[in-house]
Amino acid sequence: MLSRLIFSLFLLGYLVGTGIPVALAAGPSAEDYRVQPALPVFLNLGELPVFSLSGQDPPRVTADAAVLMEASTGQVLFAKNAHQLRPPASTTKILTALLAIEGGRLNQVVTVSPRAAAVGESSMHLFPGQRLTLEQLLYGALLRSGNDACVAIAEHIAGSEGNFVFLMNEKARELGASHSHFCNPHGLPAPGHVSSAYDLALLTRYALKNSTFRALVSTRYRGFVNPPWGEYHLHNTNRLLWSYQGADGVKTGTTSEAGMCLVASASRGGRQLISVVLHSDDRYGDTMALLDYGFTSFKNMTLVKEGQAFRSIPVTGGVVSAVPLVSERTLAVAVPVHRPPAVEKRFNAPAVLTAPLPKALPVGTLDVWVEGEPVARARLLTGRSVQRLPAYRLWWKKVRAMPPGVNIS
């Protein structure tokens, strides 16, 4: 009952939050300067078509659909049927775990319902009435790929599996996974339960920014005792964690319809790559080939650092004649290593601003194009506040600008 009340309040807050625009209390807003809306940092330009940078000797993969993504930039370094709708199998549990981490506390005690305990296929072998922590269930879902654990998590977070699935689809849309639709929290076959290689990479990129999620998916083994129900020994189904240098996640998935699937991540030399292969004849071989390709054929290039002044814009009516624009975040892009990269910066901002101006007001964007394709965006903010000149100084300034002989009486 309490969980259903919490879900109802959450839904009410969501609808109200998305339906009522919020305005600045005072002073000019970003809309006043007609700048493009800000995109979430983790998306870059995720709504644009997927393209694949042409590295040297791209790998051949057996998977029907595949994506290799640079985690820090969101760029796609390799794509094969990236937006093709496919059953995601247990890679669904990436989103389930993310919602559980964001919506619950790891030490919360969860009571397993008869419905959750009855879920078949891959499972933790839970029992009705069994009590475990949310953290233990998350290990069961991500390492053992327990379908029963996913339903127990869903019922705990949202009151029912149906409510939780609603939240899954809302979160997917929020993050830009526009080709995904989920019907359950575990990935067992269901009509209309689909995602894409690109969407799974996008969701994983966001999830990997969460330290708890990173710790869970990089764990090889987890054991715990749950009296009186016995001991659990959970081994991660992702074999890359033992066999590939730098492997640090994420999730396997297998059903007869989806085939062998794997969403994987690996980190080397300060870079992290995300690989997705769906319906693969050799998911580990495909994944290692993609990751090797990404690490050897590309490098990251930093174009602007967070807070770095990019250029100045003239200001009318202010105590100063111009205001510097600074980047809201560090902007880096992946570029091929075997040839000089074709990188272009495109500046988008008004030609002039009018005082007063607050500090950190979004007034423009810096777009980066690589190989003729848009790949990243950073908002440009005012680097300082600018007060408006007093009325008498504005009047005197206007008088001084008048041609000689003009009578102002």
C-alpha positions as CSV (number, residue, x, y, z in Angstrom):
1,M,0.0,0.0,0.0
2,L,2.8,2.4,0.9
3,S,4.7,1.7,-2.3
4,R,1.5,2.3,-4.3
5,L,1.0,5.7,-2.6
6,I,4.6,6.6,-3.2
7,F,4.2,5.7,-6.9
8,S,1.0,7.8,-7.2
9,L,2.7,10.8,-5.6
10,F,5.7,10.3,-8.0
11,L,3.4,10.1,-11.0
12,L,1.5,13.3,-9.9
13,G,4.8,15.1,-9.4
14,Y,6.0,14.0,-12.8
15,L,2.8,15.2,-14.6
16,V,2.8,18.5,-12.8
17,G,6.5,18.9,-13.4
18,T,6.3,18.4,-17.1
19,G,3.1,20.4,-17.6
20,I,4.0,23.7,-15.9
21,P,6.8,25.9,-17.4
22,V,9.2,27.5,-14.9
23,A,10.3,31.1,-15.5
24,L,13.2,33.0,-14.1
25,A,12.2,35.3,-11.2
26,A,13.8,38.3,-12.7
27,G,16.1,39.4,-15.5
28,P,16.5,38.1,-19.0
29,S,16.1,34.4,-19.8
30,A,17.7,32.2,-22.3
31,E,14.4,32.3,-24.3
32,D,14.8,36.1,-24.6
33,Y,17.9,35.5,-26.7
34,R,16.2,32.8,-28.8
35,V,19.0,30.2,-28.1
36,Q,18.6,26.5,-28.8
37,P,17.3,24.5,-25.8
38,A,20.0,22.8,-23.7
39,L,20.5,19.1,-24.2
40,P,21.5,16.8,-21.2
41,V,25.2,16.4,-20.8
42,F,25.0,12.7,-21.2
43,L,23.1,12.9,-24.5
44,N,25.3,15.2,-26.6
45,L,23.2,15.2,-29.8
46,G,21.6,11.9,-29.2
47,E,18.5,12.8,-31.2
48,L,20.5,13.1,-34.4
49,P,20.9,10.1,-36.8
50,V,23.6,7.6,-35.8
51,F,26.7,7.7,-37.9
52,S,29.9,5.7,-37.7
53,L,33.3,7.3,-37.8
54,S,35.5,5.6,-40.4
55,G,38.4,4.1,-38.6
56,Q,41.1,1.9,-40.1
57,D,40.1,-1.7,-40.9
58,P,36.7,-1.7,-39.1
59,P,35.9,-5.2,-37.7
60,R,33.4,-7.7,-39.1
61,V,31.0,-8.9,-36.5
62,T,28.5,-11.8,-36.6
63,A,25.9,-9.9,-34.7
64,D,22.7,-8.8,-36.5
65,A,23.0,-5.4,-34.8
66,A,25.9,-3.8,-33.1
67,V,27.2,-0.4,-31.8
68,L,30.5,0.8,-30.4
69,M,30.2,4.0,-28.4
70,E,32.7,6.3,-26.7
71,A,31.3,6.7,-23.2
72,S,32.7,10.2,-22.5
73,T,31.4,11.7,-25.7
74,G,28.5,9.5,-26.8
75,Q,30.0,9.2,-30.3
76,V,29.3,6.1,-32.3
77,L,32.5,4.7,-33.6
78,F,30.9,1.6,-35.2
79,A,27.3,0.9,-36.2
80,K,25.5,-2.0,-37.8
81,N,21.7,-1.9,-37.9
82,A,22.0,0.5,-34.9
83,H,18.3,1.4,-34.8
84,Q,16.9,-2.0,-35.8
85,L,14.2,-3.1,-33.3
86,R,15.2,-6.3,-31.6
87,P,14.3,-8.2,-28.4
88,P,16.9,-7.2,-25.8
89,A,16.6,-10.2,-23.5
90,S,18.3,-9.8,-20.1
91,T,20.1,-6.6,-21.2
92,T,16.7,-5.1,-20.1
93,K,18.0,-5.5,-16.5
94,I,20.3,-2.5,-17.1
95,L,17.4,-0.2,-17.0
96,T,15.7,-2.1,-14.2
97,A,18.8,-1.8,-12.0
98,L,19.2,1.9,-12.8
99,L,15.6,2.7,-11.7
100,A,16.1,0.7,-8.6
101,I,19.3,2.5,-7.7
102,E,17.8,5.9,-8.3
103,G,14.4,5.1,-6.7
104,G,15.4,3.0,-3.7
105,R,18.1,2.6,-1.0
106,L,20.4,-0.4,-1.0
107,N,19.8,-1.3,2.6
108,Q,16.0,-1.4,2.2
109,V,14.5,-4.8,3.1
110,V,12.3,-6.3,0.3
111,T,9.8,-9.1,0.9
112,V,9.5,-11.4,-2.0
113,S,5.9,-11.9,-3.2
114,P,4.5,-15.2,-4.5
115,R,4.3,-13.6,-8.0
116,A,7.9,-12.7,-8.0
117,A,9.0,-16.1,-6.6
118,A,7.1,-17.8,-9.4
119,V,9.0,-16.2,-12.3
120,G,10.8,-18.9,-14.2
121,E,13.8,-19.3,-16.5
122,S,17.0,-17.7,-15.1
123,S,16.4,-17.0,-11.4
124,M,17.9,-16.6,-7.9
125,H,15.4,-19.3,-6.7
126,L,13.6,-17.0,-4.3
127,F,10.8,-18.0,-2.1
128,P,7.5,-16.3,-1.1
129,G,7.9,-14.3,2.0
130,Q,11.7,-14.3,1.8
131,R,13.3,-11.1,2.9
132,L,16.5,-9.7,1.3
133,T,18.0,-6.2,0.9
134,L,17.6,-4.3,-2.3
135,E,21.3,-4.5,-2.8
136,Q,21.2,-8.3,-2.6
137,L,18.4,-8.4,-5.2
138,L,20.4,-6.1,-7.5
139,Y,23.4,-8.5,-7.4
140,G,21.0,-11.3,-8.1
141,A,19.5,-9.5,-11.1
142,L,22.8,-8.3,-12.6
143,L,25.2,-11.2,-11.8
144,R,22.9,-14.2,-11.7
145,S,20.5,-12.6,-14.1
146,G,17.6,-13.5,-11.8
147,N,14.2,-12.8,-13.4
148,D,12.5,-13.4,-10.0
149,A,14.8,-10.7,-8.4
150,C,13.7,-8.2,-11.1
151,V,10.0,-8.7,-10.3
152,A,10.7,-8.4,-6.6
153,I,12.6,-5.1,-7.3
154,A,9.8,-3.8,-9.5
155,E,7.1,-4.5,-6.9
156,H,9.2,-2.9,-4.2
157,I,10.0,0.3,-6.1
158,A,6.7,1.0,-7.8
159,G,4.1,-1.2,-6.0
160,S,3.5,-3.4,-9.0
161,E,5.3,-4.7,-12.0
162,G,3.0,-2.7,-14.3
163,N,3.8,0.5,-12.5
164,F,7.5,-0.2,-12.7
165,V,7.3,-0.9,-16.5
166,F,5.6,2.5,-16.9
167,L,8.6,4.1,-15.2
168,M,11.0,2.1,-17.4
169,N,9.4,3.5,-20.5
170,E,9.3,7.0,-19.2
171,K,13.0,6.8,-18.3
172,A,13.9,5.4,-21.7
173,R,12.1,8.4,-23.4
174,E,13.7,10.8,-21.0
175,L,17.2,9.6,-22.0
176,G,16.4,9.6,-25.7
177,A,16.0,5.8,-26.2
178,S,13.2,6.5,-28.7
179,H,13.3,3.0,-30.3
180,S,12.7,1.1,-27.1
181,H,9.5,-0.2,-25.5
182,F,9.6,-2.4,-22.4
183,C,6.9,-4.8,-21.2
184,N,8.6,-6.3,-18.2
185,P,11.6,-5.7,-16.0
186,H,13.6,-8.8,-16.9
187,G,13.6,-9.3,-20.6
188,L,11.7,-12.6,-21.0
189,P,10.0,-12.6,-24.5
190,A,6.8,-10.5,-24.8
191,P,5.1,-8.9,-27.8
192,G,6.3,-5.4,-28.2
193,H,9.3,-5.7,-25.8
194,V,12.0,-4.2,-28.0
195,S,15.0,-2.0,-28.0
196,S,18.0,-1.3,-30.3
197,A,21.7,-1.5,-30.1
198,Y,22.0,2.3,-30.0
199,D,19.3,2.7,-27.3
200,L,21.0,0.1,-25.1
201,A,24.4,1.9,-25.5
202,L,22.7,5.2,-24.7
203,L,21.0,3.8,-21.5
204,T,24.3,2.1,-20.5
205,R,26.2,5.3,-21.0
206,Y,23.9,7.1,-18.6
207,A,23.9,4.2,-16.1
208,L,27.7,4.1,-16.0
209,K,27.7,7.6,-14.6
210,N,26.2,6.1,-11.4
211,S,29.0,4.8,-9.1
212,T,26.7,2.2,-7.5
213,F,25.7,0.8,-10.9
214,R,29.4,0.7,-12.0
215,A,30.3,-1.2,-8.9
216,L,27.5,-3.7,-9.4
217,V,28.2,-4.5,-13.0
218,S,32.0,-4.8,-12.6
219,T,31.6,-7.4,-9.7
220,R,32.8,-10.9,-10.7
221,Y,31.4,-12.7,-7.6
222,R,29.2,-11.9,-4.7
223,G,28.3,-14.3,-1.9
224,F,26.0,-13.7,1.1
225,V,24.0,-15.6,3.7
226,N,20.3,-15.1,3.9
227,P,19.0,-17.0,7.0
228,P,17.0,-19.1,7.2
229,W,16.9,-19.4,3.4
230,G,20.6,-20.4,3.0
231,E,23.7,-19.1,1.2
232,Y,23.9,-17.5,-2.2
233,H,27.0,-17.7,-4.5
234,L,26.5,-15.3,-7.4
235,H,29.0,-15.4,-10.4
236,N,28.7,-12.8,-13.1
237,T,27.6,-14.2,-16.4
238,N,29.8,-11.7,-18.3
239,R,33.0,-13.7,-19.0
240,L,34.8,-10.7,-20.3
241,L,35.4,-9.6,-16.7
242,W,37.9,-12.4,-16.5
243,S,39.3,-12.4,-20.0
244,Y,39.5,-8.9,-21.4
245,Q,41.9,-6.2,-20.2
246,G,40.0,-3.3,-18.7
247,A,36.5,-4.9,-18.9
248,D,34.3,-3.4,-16.3
249,G,30.7,-4.3,-17.2
250,V,27.9,-4.7,-18.1
251,K,25.2,-7.4,-18.9
252,T,24.6,-10.5,-20.9
253,G,21.3,-11.6,-22.4
254,T,20.0,-14.7,-24.1
255,T,16.7,-16.0,-25.3
256,S,15.8,-18.1,-28.3
257,E,14.3,-15.1,-30.1
258,A,17.0,-12.5,-29.1
259,G,19.9,-14.9,-29.6
260,M,23.1,-14.2,-27.7
261,C,23.4,-10.6,-26.7
262,L,26.0,-8.6,-24.7
263,V,26.3,-5.1,-23.6
264,A,29.9,-4.6,-22.4
265,S,32.2,-1.8,-21.3
266,A,35.9,-1.5,-20.9
267,S,38.3,1.2,-19.8
268,R,41.9,1.8,-20.8
269,G,44.1,4.9,-20.7
270,G,41.4,7.2,-19.4
271,R,38.9,6.2,-22.0
272,Q,35.8,4.0,-21.6
273,L,34.0,2.3,-24.5
274,I,30.6,0.7,-24.6
275,S,29.9,-2.2,-27.0
276,V,26.5,-3.7,-27.8
277,V,26.0,-6.9,-29.9
278,L,22.5,-8.4,-30.4
279,H,21.8,-11.8,-31.9
280,S,25.4,-12.7,-32.2
281,D,27.0,-16.0,-33.2
282,D,30.0,-15.1,-31.0
283,R,29.1,-12.4,-28.6
284,Y,32.5,-12.4,-26.8
285,G,34.5,-12.5,-30.0
286,D,32.4,-9.7,-31.6
287,T,32.7,-7.6,-28.5
288,M,36.5,-8.0,-28.1
289,A,36.9,-7.1,-31.8
290,L,34.8,-4.0,-31.4
291,L,36.6,-2.9,-28.2
292,D,40.0,-3.5,-29.7
293,Y,39.0,-1.4,-32.8
294,G,37.9,1.5,-30.6
295,F,41.0,1.5,-28.4
296,T,43.5,1.3,-31.3
297,S,41.8,3.3,-34.1
298,F,40.5,6.3,-32.1
299,K,41.7,8.8,-29.5
300,N,40.0,11.6,-27.6
301,M,40.6,15.2,-28.4
302,T,39.7,18.0,-25.9
303,L,38.4,21.1,-27.6
304,V,37.3,23.3,-24.8
305,K,37.4,22.9,-21.0
306,E,34.7,23.6,-18.5
307,G,34.7,27.3,-17.6
308,Q,37.1,28.2,-20.4
309,A,36.3,31.5,-22.2
310,F,35.5,30.9,-25.8
311,R,34.7,34.3,-27.1
312,S,33.1,37.7,-26.2
313,I,29.8,39.2,-27.2
314,P,29.1,43.0,-27.3
315,V,26.8,44.3,-24.6
316,T,24.6,47.3,-25.0
317,G,23.6,49.4,-22.0
318,G,26.1,47.8,-19.6
319,V,28.9,48.9,-17.4
320,V,31.2,47.0,-19.7
321,S,31.0,46.8,-23.5
322,A,31.4,43.0,-23.8
323,V,30.9,39.8,-21.9
324,P,33.0,36.7,-22.2
325,L,31.2,33.4,-23.0
326,V,32.5,30.3,-21.2
327,S,31.8,26.6,-21.9
328,E,29.4,24.9,-19.5
329,R,31.4,21.7,-19.6
330,T,34.5,20.1,-21.0
331,L,34.0,19.2,-24.6
332,A,36.0,16.3,-26.0
333,V,35.4,14.2,-29.2
334,A,36.8,10.9,-30.5
335,V,38.8,11.2,-33.7
336,P,40.6,8.7,-35.9
337,V,44.3,8.2,-35.1
338,H,45.5,7.2,-38.6
339,R,44.7,10.5,-40.3
340,P,44.3,14.2,-39.5
341,P,40.8,14.6,-38.0
342,A,38.3,16.9,-39.7
343,V,37.0,18.8,-36.7
344,E,34.8,21.9,-37.0
345,K,33.5,24.2,-34.3
346,R,30.3,26.0,-34.9
347,F,29.3,29.0,-32.7
348,N,25.7,29.8,-32.2
349,A,24.8,32.9,-30.2
350,P,23.2,36.4,-30.6
351,A,25.3,39.1,-32.2
352,V,24.7,41.4,-29.2
353,L,23.2,41.2,-25.7
354,T,21.5,43.8,-23.6
355,A,22.3,44.5,-19.9
356,P,21.5,43.6,-17.2
357,L,22.9,40.1,-17.5
358,P,23.4,37.5,-14.7
359,K,26.4,35.3,-14.5
360,A,26.1,31.8,-16.0
361,L,23.1,32.8,-18.2
362,P,22.8,30.3,-21.2
363,V,23.1,32.5,-24.3
364,G,24.5,30.2,-27.0
365,T,25.9,26.8,-28.0
366,L,29.2,25.5,-29.3
367,D,28.5,22.6,-31.7
368,V,31.3,20.2,-32.8
369,W,31.3,18.4,-36.1
370,V,33.6,15.5,-36.9
371,E,34.0,14.1,-40.4
372,G,31.1,16.3,-41.5
373,E,28.7,15.0,-38.8
374,P,27.4,16.8,-35.6
375,V,28.6,14.9,-32.6
376,A,28.6,17.1,-29.5
377,R,27.3,20.3,-28.0
378,A,28.1,22.5,-25.0
379,R,26.1,25.4,-23.8
380,L,27.9,28.8,-23.7
381,L,27.2,30.8,-20.5
382,T,27.9,34.4,-19.6
383,G,31.3,34.4,-17.8
384,R,30.3,37.3,-15.5
385,S,27.3,39.5,-14.5
386,V,26.9,42.8,-16.2
387,Q,25.0,45.6,-14.5
388,R,23.0,48.1,-16.5
389,L,24.3,51.7,-16.7
390,P,22.3,54.2,-14.7
391,A,19.7,56.1,-16.7
392,Y,21.7,59.4,-16.6
393,R,24.8,57.7,-18.0
394,L,22.8,56.0,-20.7
395,W,21.3,59.4,-21.6
396,W,24.8,61.1,-21.6
397,K,26.2,58.2,-23.7
398,K,23.3,58.8,-26.2
399,V,24.0,62.5,-26.3
400,R,27.7,62.0,-27.0
401,A,26.9,59.8,-29.9
402,M,24.7,62.4,-31.6
403,P,26.2,64.3,-34.6
404,P,27.5,67.8,-34.0
405,G,24.9,70.6,-34.2
406,V,21.9,68.5,-33.2
407,N,19.6,70.4,-30.8
408,I,18.4,68.1,-27.9
409,S,16.3,70.8,-26.1
